[in-house]
Amino acid sequence: MDIWPLYLFHESAQTLNAAISLRAHCTLTPEPGGRIVIESADTGRTVEVEHWSELRGNHELKLLGRLLHFFRAEGLRVHTVCESPVGAGIAGSSALNVAVCGALAAWSDADIAPEDLLQIAMNIEAQAIDVPTGAQDYRPAYYGGISAVELGERGVRRVPLAVNPADLEAHVVLAYTGASRNSGINNWEVFKRHIEGDRDIFDRFEQIRDIAVAMRAALERGQWSEVGRQIAEEWENRKRLAPGVSTPEIDRMMAAARVAGAIGTKICGAGGGGCLVACADPSRTSAVREALGGHGARLLEYRVETQGLQVERTEPVAAGE
């Protein structure tokens, strides 16, 4: 829904999201001799080059390399850590992207407005993964909180929602299915079918848009049983967008969660693996967690983050101090 220009074909298009405490971290330190060293703690990969101009080419850390190329970084060691599982579908790569953009903008003393920084992050990620990227994932990482992202002719607009973070934490269970997924593949297939005029895809998008509108109203009224019902409706539509959005393993996990008391379950992101969320009455969340864990899911502890991007500068300590 949040990929340009798809949202332009669906009036009142919007998505809903919450920033959670599985953060991404980027540390920049000077590197002697003008070299650039990129260290990804999550993948165990390191890329070293003599000059930023070498980073636009094909190598193991394409996104990080392209960001450093854009900012013309020199004499820098970049160390990144992402707390979300790889391929989790909860915008971990987008959070990392925002962290690196924020750090590099501060390092280079670039005065970049927030929405301009997010546009840079989105465009460079599209270059790195070779398919269109959506607009919503960068905003929770930058701003924090619970919000709607409204998508239309005027562009992308983030609207904070008056939802108590403690209520969301009490009702929503987050679990990693154990299978990584590639959002670019599912999104690209859906994108092509939509642009080519597939009526079923168009109608599914209309339904998902209506669900987002209804869920937003339910969230703002604190009607969590309705939130759960809309989550279930969203999943019924989403899993019919493309083959592989759901899998037998995911179906079994979700069935177990529903038996344990979940009102609604859905896969995060494009599907095929990654994380799932289950919405349940707080009196049933322990049973839902136990059911998901018993079917091989890894439960993820989280809290809603009300603060987004944080950039800290530390001055080097002189010898003898």
Protein Blocks (a to p, Z undefined) as FASTA:
>chain_A
ZZcfklmmmghiacdddddfbdcdddddddehhiacdddfknopacddfbfklmmmccfb
lmlmmmmmmnopghiacddddfbdehklnommmmmmmmmmmmmmmmnopacdfklmmmmm
mmmmmmmnopacdfklmmmmmngpjddddddfkopadddddddfklmmmmpccddehiac
dfklmmmmmmmmmmnopaklmmmmmmmmmmmmmmmmmmmnopaklmmmmmmmmmmmmmmm
pghkacfklmmmmmmmmmnopabdcdehjbjiajddddddfklmmmmmmmmmmnopacdd
ddddfbfcdddddddddehZZ
